[in-house]
């Protein structure tokens, strides 16, 4: 009888263990569902039930390692980095103990993604650990995801070990794994990224081939945004090869897609690049119209971003206010239920005290705000007076320097000319008079050049150009118009000086040779590029015959090359001149294929 009871006890214990393990597995699946639904607090409670050491029925080590890995992802979503790292390292410890290679791959990948923002070298180490483990596993999707992540890392501009060849190598590895799993979505992304890398390496034929593959897959997937981006990228390659018509064909298709999906940022970049392509085929009027569309869209996007920022702040404020109200109501209800009869009078007194405190606090804040505003106003007035005094002092110094130059240099030269005229031998002194007049003209130019260069270095490109245009208009020989968009901050000295002298050279050519009545100058700055659009209505010239013959043109090309820019001339006899100048001020624009560039493995 005793043996029978022991036998039944063992059987019941075994069934209980199986039941408990199944129960914990169901809790794990439920926690994953909560995390996907962004119910992070509920998911955290369930994960902690599995990983807690106080749990009566301990889960399997495999389940615990997986739960800790998922808990790390959850803590990162909540911004609790320290808890996330602790969960990841505990998961790694258990996975190493039970030789859970697949789980280690997931955790190493997630750790790498965590370190991407702050320490890319450590991120690369964890990616390589995951790759080493995958060599003994047949998990093609994980292998593809991690190879793709390493490729993205090597192609990052802010990575000190950036290497396009290494990026291509890992992308090709990922490509083989995605092909093995027929993952068309990720294949289309990889082909686009490979096209970008080959473009950077100036292997344009390979770049075009990969962009076309990406376009074909995205067409099959009906991925309109990705299709528009790949067509923009393909158009950029054609533009670099001066294949203007082919680039325009891709830009127009991308523009149609961007309008259908409502992507205004993409449209803005398309307009900017289409201006260059239109100038390349000589369609000046269309280029001018697209340039205006670009400026209008950029201004509207700036206003739209500001409105969205304000709405976001208002939404966050309202959400916080409502949460605070709910929390206060819950506390008030709990207190009321707990002490409803015994402390009713005390509660009323407390409410009155709270209201009085709030009223006093509000009044105090208003008073402090008023004092702060008065203090700020006083500080602003003092600062303005300091700036005015500094400006007046600088102007006085400048006047003294100009007076000194005129007296010491030009005055002396004119006095010598006067003495020569008073000489008895006028014919013999004629050559000396002419020589002194030429020297006086030369010194006048040097004084004028010093003034304009000083204005540029002290007050910037915009002020110097406005002064130049004002001088032209005051002469009443040619009407000059100047429009400036987005030029809010000073540029580097080298860029400002070269742009200024290029524009002076163009204006000088117009005044000397063009017989023009109107000059139109537009300057626009986007996030990574300065665009200058110059035109006049003069007699024009044959660009092919003049391009390499004049010192002025060679000077313009030399200055453009110095600042890594590009210039496009369009003119013909009797048709005036149109010039488009593009100067990069930051890294080239690279459209984002996917906001979640780094893939996670749960």
VOKENU-812234 format. One line per field, with one value per residue (C-alpha): residue in one letter; x, y, z. Coordinates in pm, 1 decimal. Layout:
BEGIN
type = (A, ...);
east = (X, ...);
north = (Y, ...);
up = (Z, ...);
// end
This chain:
BEGIN
type = (X, X, X, X, X, X, X, X, X, X, X, X, X, X, X, X, X, X, X, X, X, X, X, X, X, X, X, X, X, X, X, X, X, X, X, X, X, X, X, X, X, X, X, X, X, X, X, X, X, X, X, X, X, X, X, X, X, X, X, X, X, X, X, X, X, X, X, X, X, X, X, X, X, X, X, X, X, X, X, X, X, X, X, X, X, X, X, X, X, X, X, X, X, X, X, X, X, X, X, X, X, X, X, X, X, X, X, X, X, X, X, X, X, X, X, X, X, X, X, X, X, X, X, X, X, X, X, X, X, X, X, X, X, X, X, X, X, X, X, X, X, X, X, X, X, X, X, X, X, X, X, X, X, X, X, X, X, X, X, X, X, X, X, X, X, X, X, X, X, X, X, X, X, X, X, X, X, X, X, X, X, X, X, X, X, X, X, X, X, X, X, X, X, X, X, X, X, X, X, X, X, X, X, X, X, X, X, X, X, X, X, X, X, X, X, X, X, X, X, X, X, X, X, X, X, X, X, X, X, X, X, X, X, X, X, X, X, X, X, X, X, X, X, X, X, X, X, X, X, X, X, X, X, X, X, X, X, X, X, X, X, X, X, X, X, X, X, X, X, X, X, X, X, X, X, X, X, X, X, X, X, X, X, X, X, X, X, X, X, X, X, X, X, X, X, X, X, X, X, X, X, X, X, X, X, X, X, X, X, X, X, X, X, X, X, X, X, X, X, X, X, X, X, X, X, X, X, X, X, X, X, X, X, X, X, X, X, X, X, X, X, X, X, X, X, X, X, X, X, X, X, X, X, X, X, X, X, X, X, X, X, X, X, X, X, X, X, X, X, X, X, X, X, X, X, X, X, X, X, X, X, X, X, X, X, X, X, X, X, X, X, X, X, X, X, X, X, X, X, X, X, X, X, X, X, X, X, X, X, X, X, X, X, X, X, X, X, X, X, X, X, X, X, X, X, X, X, X, X, X, X, X, X, X, X, X, X, X, X, X, X, X, X, X, X, X, X, X, X, X, X, X, X, X, X, X, X, X, X, X, X, X, X, X, X, X, X, X, X, X, X, X, X, X, X, X, X, X, X, X, X, X, X, X, X, X, X, X, X, X, X, X, X, X, X, X, X, X, X, X, X, X, X, X, X, X, X, X, X, X, X, X, X, X, X, X, X, X, X, X, X, X, X, X, X, X, X, X, X, X, X, X, X, X, X, X, X, X, X, X, X, X, X, X, X, X, X, X, X, X, X, X, X, X, X, X, X, X, X, X, X, X, X, X, X, X, X, X, X, X, X, X, X, X, X, X, X, X, X, X, X, X, X, X, X, X, X, X, X, X, X, X, X, X, X, X, X, X, X, X, X, X);
east = (0.0, 282.4, 454.2, 129.9, 90.8, 452.8, 392.9, 80.8, 266.3, 547.9, 297.1, 103.6, 427.7, 531.4, 194.0, 212.5, 557.9, 435.7, 125.9, 333.8, 577.5, 287.4, 135.8, 462.7, 487.7, 138.2, 238.1, 542.5, 327.8, 77.8, 362.8, 486.7, 136.9, 122.0, 463.5, 361.3, 43.2, 263.7, 107.9, 450.5, 353.5, 134.0, 406.0, 667.9, 459.4, 427.7, 796.5, 893.5, 666.1, 877.2, 1221.5, 1164.7, 1373.4, 1079.0, 862.9, 729.7, 757.8, 1085.9, 1071.2, 1311.6, 1642.9, 1567.3, 1236.4, 1402.9, 1682.5, 1429.4, 1214.6, 1517.9, 1608.1, 1251.2, 1253.7, 1567.8, 1385.7, 1090.8, 1308.6, 1473.6, 1128.0, 1058.7, 1394.5, 1534.1, 1879.7, 2039.0, 1765.0, 1781.8, 2156.9, 2116.7, 1847.1, 2059.0, 2368.8, 2165.3, 2013.9, 2363.4, 2485.8, 2203.7, 2228.5, 2602.8, 2533.8, 2282.2, 2461.0, 2161.3, 2331.3, 2012.7, 1922.6, 2277.8, 2251.3, 1930.2, 2076.5, 2409.0, 2219.5, 2000.6, 2304.1, 2473.5, 2166.1, 2173.4, 2538.4, 2496.8, 2418.2, 2705.5, 2980.9, 2980.5, 3299.1, 3130.9, 2824.6, 3045.6, 3200.7, 2858.4, 2746.8, 3060.5, 2994.9, 2647.6, 2790.2, 3045.7, 2765.5, 2549.5, 2824.2, 2715.6, 2340.7, 2110.5, 1909.4, 1914.9, 1690.2, 1893.7, 2212.9, 2073.2, 1949.0, 2282.2, 2489.3, 2262.3, 2309.2, 2689.1, 2667.4, 2464.0, 2722.7, 3017.2, 2831.0, 2753.8, 2923.9, 2972.0, 3154.5, 3530.2, 3585.8, 3352.0, 3447.7, 3228.9, 3407.3, 3329.9, 2970.5, 2934.3, 3080.6, 2826.7, 2538.7, 2624.1, 2627.7, 2285.6, 2168.1, 2245.6, 2054.1, 1750.0, 1747.3, 1745.4, 1432.0, 1268.2, 1239.8, 1148.4, 1094.8, 1445.4, 1594.5, 1451.1, 1604.1, 1945.1, 1954.0, 1881.7, 2158.5, 2403.5, 2316.0, 2396.7, 2733.4, 2837.0, 2735.6, 2965.5, 3246.2, 3170.7, 3093.6, 2791.6, 2710.2, 2681.6, 2486.5, 2233.5, 2196.0, 2116.9, 1878.9, 1687.4, 1662.3, 1528.6, 1275.3, 1151.3, 1099.4, 932.8, 699.2, 596.0, 551.4, 360.0, 594.6, 523.0, 745.7, 1040.9, 982.6, 983.9, 1308.0, 1487.6, 1384.3, 1519.5, 1848.9, 1869.1, 1803.3, 2089.7, 2330.7, 2221.8, 2265.2, 2623.2, 2688.9, 2533.6, 2261.7, 2009.4, 1713.7, 1733.6, 1765.4, 1457.0, 1261.1, 1333.1, 1270.1, 931.1, 821.8, 940.5, 760.2, 433.4, 470.6, 564.0, 250.8, 32.6, 175.4, 197.3, 571.3, 656.9, 1020.8, 1084.0, 919.1, 1144.3, 1462.1, 1322.4, 1258.2, 1614.9, 1772.7, 1534.3, 1655.1, 2008.0, 1883.8, 1666.5, 1963.1, 2167.5, 1931.8, 1894.9, 1534.6, 1599.9, 1241.2, 1134.7, 1438.9, 1345.1, 984.9, 1104.1, 1345.2, 1054.8, 847.4, 1139.6, 1163.0, 787.2, 768.7, 1070.3, 915.3, 580.3, 752.3, 933.6, 601.8, 439.7, 719.0, 674.2, 297.2, 347.5, 597.0, 346.0, 68.0, 295.5, 375.7, 5.7, -79.9, 189.1, 73.5, -289.5, -191.5, 19.3, -256.1, -519.1, -295.2, -231.4, -603.5, -677.5, -406.1, -534.7, -891.7, -784.4, -599.5, -895.8, -1138.3, -913.6, -886.7, -1258.4, -1335.6, -1081.0, -1177.9, -1518.3, -1699.4, -1417.4, -1227.7, -1488.3, -1421.9, -1047.3, -1087.3, -1284.5, -1020.1, -747.4, -922.8, -955.1, -588.8, -489.8, -694.5, -546.6, -196.8, -259.0, -396.2, -98.2, 140.7, -23.1, -4.5, 357.6, 442.1, 276.9, 478.4, 804.2, 726.9, 665.6, 997.6, 1175.0, 1026.4, 1136.7, 1485.8, 1505.7, 1386.1, 1655.3, 1924.9, 1810.3, 1824.3, 2176.9, 2291.6, 2146.8, 2328.1, 2657.0, 2610.1, 2520.5, 2830.1, 3049.5, 2903.0, 2949.6, 3308.6, 3376.7, 3224.0, 3439.8, 3754.4, 3656.5, 3599.2, 3940.1, 4108.9, 3936.2, 4029.7, 4390.8, 4402.1, 4251.8, 4489.7, 4812.9, 4775.8, 4524.9, 4580.2, 4955.2, 4910.4, 4668.6, 4906.1, 5188.3, 4958.5, 4877.1, 5248.1, 5309.5, 5029.6, 5187.2, 5520.0, 5635.6, 5718.2, 5366.0, 5439.5, 5738.8, 5530.2, 5236.9, 5364.1, 5424.8, 5076.5, 4921.1, 5129.1, 5022.7, 4655.8, 4677.7, 4837.8, 4560.8, 4295.3, 4475.2, 4491.0, 4121.8, 4038.2, 4252.1, 4077.7, 3737.6, 3838.3, 3955.2, 3619.5, 3413.8, 3631.6, 3613.0, 3230.4, 3216.1, 3440.3, 3268.2, 2900.8, 2872.4, 2765.0, 2407.8, 2509.9, 2793.3, 2562.6, 2289.4, 2547.4, 2666.0, 2310.1, 2231.1, 2538.6, 2431.0, 2075.6, 2196.9, 2392.4, 2053.4, 2213.4, 2094.7, 1813.9, 1927.6, 1701.4, 1823.3, 1623.5, 1769.4, 1596.6, 1706.2, 2049.2, 2011.3, 2363.2, 2714.3, 2889.4, 3257.8, 3493.2, 3614.1, 3262.5, 3141.5, 3447.4, 3429.5, 3051.4, 3090.0, 3370.6, 3191.8, 2883.2, 3099.7, 3260.3, 2915.9, 2791.0, 3112.7, 3069.3, 2706.0, 2795.4, 3092.3, 2965.7, 2596.7, 2422.4, 2157.2, 1872.2, 1798.9, 1994.6, 1809.1, 1999.8, 1846.8, 2025.8, 1872.2, 2008.0, 1866.1, 1987.9, 2298.9, 2334.4, 2359.9, 2193.3, 2264.4, 2048.4, 2180.3, 2030.2, 2034.2, 1850.2, 2162.3, 2298.2, 2417.1, 2700.7, 2790.5, 2883.2, 3095.4, 3313.9, 3361.1, 3382.9, 3762.5, 3873.1, 3820.0, 4002.3, 3668.3, 3515.4, 3829.4, 3825.6, 3462.6, 3537.1, 3847.0, 3654.3, 3368.2, 3615.5, 3783.1, 3458.6, 3356.6, 3061.4, 2903.2, 2810.2, 2577.1, 2581.2, 2304.3, 2320.7, 2297.9, 2348.2, 2055.6, 1909.0, 2073.5, 2247.8, 2128.7, 2370.6, 2294.6, 2556.1, 2533.8, 2768.2, 2753.2, 2771.0, 2726.3, 2723.8, 2513.2, 2146.2, 2071.9, 1695.7, 1589.7, 1468.2, 1323.7, 1301.1, 1383.8, 1719.0, 1845.9, 1641.7, 1565.5, 1559.0, 1314.6);
north = (0.0, 238.6, 170.1, 242.4, 577.8, 673.5, 575.0, 793.7, 1082.5, 1065.5, 1060.5, 1358.8, 1553.7, 1488.1, 1603.4, 1914.3, 2002.2, 1960.0, 2167.6, 2445.7, 2458.4, 2483.2, 2755.2, 2954.9, 2910.4, 3057.6, 3350.1, 3412.9, 3416.5, 3649.7, 3883.8, 3895.7, 3988.7, 4271.6, 4402.2, 4402.1, 4591.2, 4846.7, 4749.6, 4760.1, 4763.5, 4453.4, 4275.1, 4362.7, 4208.9, 3879.2, 3864.5, 3923.7, 3636.7, 3408.2, 3545.7, 3602.6, 3382.5, 3380.9, 3190.1, 2869.7, 2674.7, 2757.7, 2782.5, 2606.2, 2787.9, 2828.9, 3004.4, 3222.5, 3327.2, 3417.0, 3609.6, 3808.6, 3897.8, 4017.6, 4205.2, 4390.5, 4506.1, 4616.4, 4821.8, 4994.9, 5090.2, 5246.6, 5428.5, 5226.4, 5147.6, 5017.3, 4755.0, 4663.7, 4592.1, 4389.1, 4175.7, 4121.1, 4011.6, 3774.3, 3624.2, 3576.7, 3408.1, 3151.7, 3092.9, 3021.8, 2780.3, 2576.3, 2632.2, 2822.2, 2955.4, 3083.6, 3282.1, 3420.9, 3544.0, 3732.7, 3893.5, 3985.0, 4153.0, 4348.2, 4455.0, 4574.0, 4778.2, 4932.3, 5044.8, 5182.4, 5536.4, 5578.8, 5327.8, 5178.4, 4977.6, 4779.3, 4736.3, 4587.4, 4342.0, 4207.7, 4180.4, 3974.9, 3748.2, 3681.2, 3612.6, 3363.9, 3168.9, 3168.5, 2987.9, 2665.9, 2733.7, 2717.7, 3029.5, 3221.9, 3507.7, 3589.7, 3563.3, 3804.2, 4054.8, 4073.2, 4095.1, 4378.7, 4555.4, 4529.2, 4665.6, 4962.5, 5023.1, 5027.7, 5268.4, 5517.5, 5856.1, 5899.1, 5562.4, 5610.4, 5271.6, 5353.5, 5139.5, 5109.1, 4791.0, 4619.4, 4741.6, 4590.3, 4260.3, 4223.3, 4340.8, 4068.8, 3809.1, 3931.2, 3921.1, 3547.9, 3470.1, 3677.9, 3512.0, 3173.3, 3274.1, 3461.6, 3776.2, 4026.4, 4316.9, 4306.4, 4224.1, 4545.1, 4738.9, 4574.3, 4639.9, 5007.0, 5023.4, 4848.7, 5099.4, 5382.4, 5228.9, 5169.8, 5529.6, 5648.8, 5433.6, 5590.1, 5245.8, 5388.1, 5084.2, 4860.3, 5132.1, 5158.4, 4778.6, 4749.3, 5046.7, 4889.8, 4559.5, 4746.0, 4927.1, 4600.3, 4436.1, 4742.5, 4758.2, 4396.9, 4472.8, 4795.6, 4978.4, 5328.8, 5520.1, 5288.3, 5296.3, 5678.9, 5684.5, 5433.6, 5625.8, 5946.7, 5768.3, 5631.7, 5979.5, 6114.5, 5864.4, 5965.3, 6332.6, 6268.3, 6112.1, 6416.0, 6187.0, 6462.5, 6322.4, 5984.4, 6150.4, 6364.8, 6053.1, 5896.5, 6224.6, 6270.9, 5915.6, 5967.9, 6304.1, 6138.5, 5877.3, 6134.5, 6334.8, 6023.9, 5933.8, 6296.8, 6303.1, 6675.7, 6632.5, 6396.3, 6644.4, 6924.3, 6725.7, 6624.0, 6988.1, 7079.9, 6806.6, 6861.8, 7225.6, 7095.7, 6842.1, 7103.5, 7341.8, 7056.1, 7021.3, 7398.8, 7425.2, 7748.3, 7863.0, 7523.9, 7524.4, 7869.6, 7755.7, 7443.9, 7656.6, 7875.6, 7565.5, 7437.7, 7761.7, 7777.8, 7413.2, 7452.5, 7756.8, 7578.3, 7270.6, 7493.3, 7644.0, 7298.5, 7158.4, 7445.3, 7386.0, 7011.7, 7087.2, 7317.7, 7058.4, 6789.6, 7007.4, 7081.4, 6710.1, 6617.8, 6890.3, 6778.1, 6412.9, 6494.6, 6715.0, 6443.2, 6179.2, 6408.9, 6469.9, 6094.7, 6026.1, 6300.8, 6170.4, 5814.5, 5929.9, 6141.6, 5846.9, 5611.3, 5857.8, 5918.0, 5542.6, 5487.6, 5773.9, 5884.0, 5891.7, 5947.8, 6230.7, 6416.4, 6746.8, 6700.6, 6626.8, 6945.3, 7142.2, 6976.4, 7063.0, 7425.7, 7427.2, 7276.1, 7530.9, 7812.8, 7677.9, 7646.5, 8001.4, 8131.3, 7934.3, 8071.2, 8426.5, 8377.9, 8233.2, 8529.3, 8769.5, 8580.4, 8570.3, 8946.4, 9006.5, 8774.0, 8952.1, 9289.4, 9152.0, 9011.4, 9344.5, 9532.4, 9285.9, 9310.3, 9692.7, 9686.2, 9437.8, 9648.9, 9957.1, 9764.0, 9638.7, 9991.9, 10141.2, 9866.1, 9926.7, 10304.5, 10256.2, 10022.5, 10271.1, 10552.3, 10341.1, 10254.2, 10623.0, 10714.6, 10437.8, 10546.1, 10911.9, 10807.4, 10605.6, 10891.9, 11150.2, 10951.5, 10765.9, 10925.9, 11283.8, 11263.2, 11123.6, 11403.1, 11668.5, 11537.3, 11554.1, 11917.9, 12005.9, 11843.4, 12054.0, 12369.5, 12277.2, 12501.7, 12205.1, 12058.6, 11826.3, 11670.2, 11605.8, 11446.4, 11090.0, 11139.6, 11290.2, 10988.0, 10749.2, 10923.7, 10920.6, 10542.0, 10494.4, 10706.9, 10489.4, 10174.0, 10302.8, 10402.4, 10043.8, 9903.9, 10126.3, 10020.4, 9651.1, 9680.8, 9833.4, 9557.1, 9274.9, 9425.9, 9448.3, 9080.9, 8956.3, 9164.5, 9141.2, 8837.9, 8746.0, 8876.5, 9229.1, 9252.5, 9149.7, 9392.4, 9672.5, 9574.3, 9564.8, 9900.6, 10054.9, 9920.0, 10054.0, 10396.8, 10430.4, 10402.6, 10226.1, 9871.5, 9753.6, 9475.4, 9252.0, 9034.3, 8757.1, 8552.6, 8249.4, 8049.8, 8214.4, 8259.4, 8180.8, 8280.9, 8035.8, 7949.9, 8230.8, 8034.6, 7966.9, 8326.5, 8478.1, 8254.7, 8297.5, 8674.8, 8702.3, 8469.5, 8693.8, 9007.5, 8849.8, 8774.7, 9130.0, 9278.1, 9076.7, 9190.3, 9558.8, 9547.6, 9328.8, 9235.8, 9571.5, 9448.5, 9637.7, 9389.4, 9162.0, 8902.2, 8727.2, 8460.0, 8274.0, 7983.2, 7757.9, 7413.3, 7184.6, 7080.1, 7301.3, 7664.0, 7739.3, 8062.8, 8156.2, 8448.4, 8588.7, 8902.5, 9015.5, 9118.3, 9023.0, 8681.3, 8478.9, 8135.8, 7926.9, 7678.6, 7953.7, 8154.2, 7876.5, 7841.0, 8166.4, 8438.3, 8494.2, 8577.2, 8239.5, 8052.0, 8240.5, 8137.8, 7769.7, 7779.4, 7928.5, 7676.2, 7384.9, 7529.0, 7490.4, 7155.8, 7315.3, 7288.2, 7562.6, 7549.0, 7818.7, 7866.0, 8144.7, 8217.6, 8535.4, 8770.1, 8554.6, 8683.0, 8450.6, 8205.8, 8064.2, 7806.1, 7755.2, 7469.0, 7456.3, 7178.0, 7291.9, 6947.8, 6579.5, 6489.8, 6409.7, 6042.1, 5963.8, 5732.0, 5395.7, 5288.8, 5465.1, 5136.0, 5089.8, 4845.6, 4527.9, 4368.2, 3999.7, 3920.4);
up = (0.0, 86.5, -248.0, -435.3, -261.0, -345.0, -710.5, -737.1, -567.9, -827.2, -1114.9, -975.2, -923.4, -1284.8, -1421.0, -1202.8, -1344.8, -1704.2, -1630.9, -1470.2, -1764.9, -2011.0, -1795.0, -1800.2, -2179.1, -2216.5, -1991.3, -2216.0, -2531.2, -2365.0, -2261.5, -2621.9, -2739.2, -2485.8, -2597.3, -2963.4, -2865.9, -2678.9, -2342.4, -2185.6, -1816.8, -1854.8, -2053.5, -1789.7, -1511.1, -1702.2, -1797.4, -1433.9, -1328.4, -1547.1, -1453.2, -1079.9, -845.1, -600.6, -846.0, -684.7, -1010.6, -1186.0, -1567.5, -1799.5, -1850.4, -2220.9, -2145.1, -1882.4, -2122.3, -2392.8, -2144.6, -2023.5, -2383.9, -2448.9, -2118.8, -2235.9, -2551.0, -2337.9, -2101.3, -2398.9, -2526.4, -2185.0, -2182.4, -1888.9, -2033.9, -1713.2, -1660.0, -2031.5, -2014.8, -1694.6, -1860.9, -2175.3, -1980.1, -1759.0, -2074.7, -2223.1, -1904.4, -1909.6, -2288.1, -2261.7, -1975.3, -2180.4, -2518.5, -2659.2, -2974.6, -3136.5, -2824.7, -2804.1, -3165.0, -3078.8, -2766.7, -2931.3, -3216.7, -2972.2, -2769.4, -3089.3, -3180.7, -2831.4, -2864.5, -3219.2, -3103.7, -2855.1, -2934.6, -3283.5, -3219.8, -2940.5, -3163.4, -3435.6, -3184.6, -3084.5, -3449.6, -3524.2, -3226.9, -3366.0, -3715.0, -3570.3, -3398.1, -3713.7, -3907.7, -3729.2, -3761.6, -4063.4, -3979.9, -4305.5, -4197.4, -3885.7, -4088.4, -4347.5, -4087.1, -3902.2, -4222.1, -4333.9, -3996.7, -4029.4, -4384.4, -4260.5, -3988.5, -4231.3, -4462.6, -4180.3, -4227.2, -3850.3, -3807.3, -3775.4, -3942.4, -4235.0, -4533.8, -4843.9, -4959.8, -4627.6, -4646.6, -4995.8, -4871.3, -4587.9, -4805.9, -5060.0, -4779.8, -4667.2, -5027.9, -5057.6, -4736.6, -4833.6, -5176.2, -5003.3, -4809.4, -5103.1, -4888.5, -5162.1, -4922.5, -4775.3, -5116.0, -5258.3, -4967.4, -5012.4, -5387.7, -5319.9, -5056.2, -5289.5, -5559.9, -5319.2, -5222.1, -5584.7, -5659.5, -5380.2, -5527.8, -5871.9, -6017.1, -6196.7, -6411.1, -6101.0, -5923.6, -6209.4, -6223.1, -5850.2, -5849.3, -6139.3, -5949.3, -5647.4, -5869.2, -6020.2, -5679.4, -5529.4, -5826.7, -5761.4, -5389.6, -5468.1, -5228.4, -5362.7, -5121.9, -5174.7, -5550.9, -5551.8, -5350.4, -5576.3, -5888.2, -5731.0, -5656.6, -6013.1, -6151.5, -5939.0, -6096.3, -6447.7, -6352.0, -6239.0, -6581.3, -6758.2, -6897.1, -6838.9, -7032.5, -6859.5, -6521.2, -6594.9, -6691.6, -6349.8, -6163.0, -6330.4, -6240.1, -5883.4, -5869.7, -5977.7, -5703.1, -5437.1, -5520.4, -5490.9, -5146.6, -5030.1, -4951.5, -4967.5, -4857.4, -5146.4, -5386.1, -5261.3, -5336.2, -5675.1, -5769.6, -5668.7, -5883.8, -6175.4, -6197.3, -6270.6, -6526.1, -6703.7, -6721.9, -6863.8, -7163.4, -7199.7, -7074.2, -6886.2, -6839.8, -6702.2, -6470.7, -6343.5, -6278.1, -6091.8, -5888.0, -5777.0, -5688.0, -5483.7, -5284.6, -5224.8, -5110.7, -4881.0, -4715.1, -4669.5, -4519.9, -4272.9, -4161.9, -4151.7, -3932.2, -3689.3, -3671.1, -3614.6, -3338.9, -3169.5, -3204.1, -3061.9, -2760.2, -2709.6, -2733.7, -2483.4, -2250.4, -2273.8, -2224.5, -1920.0, -1781.7, -1827.3, -1671.2, -1378.2, -1340.8, -1352.4, -1096.4, -866.8, -902.2, -821.5, -508.8, -403.1, -451.1, -254.1, 30.1, 24.1, 41.0, 316.2, 543.8, 417.6, 754.5, 1003.9, 836.8, 629.4, 801.5, 769.3, 399.5, 343.1, 529.1, 325.8, -2.0, 108.2, 204.3, -130.4, -325.0, -120.4, -180.0, -553.2, -565.5, -369.7, -592.6, -908.7, -777.1, -678.5, -1020.6, -1192.4, -976.2, -1041.3, -1413.9, -1415.1, -1236.6, -1480.5, -1782.3, -1643.0, -1579.4, -1932.8, -2079.4, -1885.9, -1994.6, -2357.2, -2345.3, -2198.8, -2460.8, -2743.7, -2610.8, -2596.5, -2953.3, -3076.7, -2909.5, -3058.7, -3405.9, -3380.0, -3261.3, -3556.7, -3802.4, -3660.9, -3697.0, -4054.8, -4144.6, -4003.0, -4204.8, -4526.9, -4465.4, -4405.0, -4729.7, -4931.1, -4780.8, -4781.9, -5111.3, -5347.0, -5219.9, -5270.5, -5621.2, -5721.7, -5579.9, -5799.1, -6104.3, -6018.6, -6000.1, -6338.4, -6493.3, -6346.9, -6505.7, -6789.4, -7014.5, -7053.9, -7351.5, -7174.4, -6862.8, -7050.0, -7010.8, -6639.0, -6598.6, -6772.5, -6558.5, -6238.1, -6347.1, -6404.8, -6064.2, -5906.3, -6071.9, -5950.3, -5591.6, -5607.4, -5704.9, -5423.2, -5167.5, -5307.3, -5302.9, -4941.6, -4849.6, -5016.4, -4877.8, -4530.0, -4558.8, -4659.1, -4377.3, -4107.1, -4201.5, -4428.8, -4781.0, -4762.6, -4647.1, -4903.3, -5191.8, -5084.0, -5081.5, -5432.4, -5571.6, -5408.5, -5576.6, -5918.7, -5881.4, -5767.5, -6092.9, -6280.5, -6577.5, -6507.7, -6275.2, -6040.1, -5827.7, -5537.6, -5360.7, -5074.2, -4917.7, -4611.8, -4568.0, -4190.8, -4062.4, -4172.7, -4406.7, -4395.9, -4500.6, -4805.3, -4938.2, -4879.0, -5048.1, -5356.7, -5404.1, -5366.7, -5623.7, -5871.1, -5854.2, -5893.1, -6203.0, -6352.6, -6277.7, -6421.6, -6745.4, -6773.6, -6725.2, -6965.6, -7249.0, -7223.3, -7289.7, -7049.0, -6882.3, -6601.5, -6368.3, -6157.8, -5874.9, -5646.9, -5364.9, -5174.9, -4899.0, -4822.8, -4542.9, -4738.2, -5046.1, -5162.7, -5499.4, -5692.8, -5994.9, -6208.1, -6528.4, -6744.9, -7059.7, -7253.5, -7594.1, -7474.4, -7627.6, -7764.3, -7456.4, -7659.3, -7808.0, -7488.2, -7220.7, -7227.5, -7389.3, -7127.9, -6802.0, -6637.0, -6726.7, -6620.5, -6291.7, -6231.0, -6303.5, -6080.5, -5786.7, -5829.6, -5823.9, -5512.1, -5312.0, -5475.5, -5651.5, -5995.5, -6244.6, -6546.4, -6818.5, -7071.4, -7328.8, -7698.1, -7903.0, -7843.9, -7562.9, -7244.7, -6998.7, -6729.4, -6472.1, -6200.2, -5928.9, -5670.1, -5371.8, -5107.8, -4745.6, -4579.4, -4678.8, -4984.1, -4929.6, -4883.8, -4870.7, -4592.5, -4711.1, -4376.0, -4040.5, -3860.5, -4031.7, -3766.8, -3742.3, -3404.5, -3322.0, -3039.5);
// end
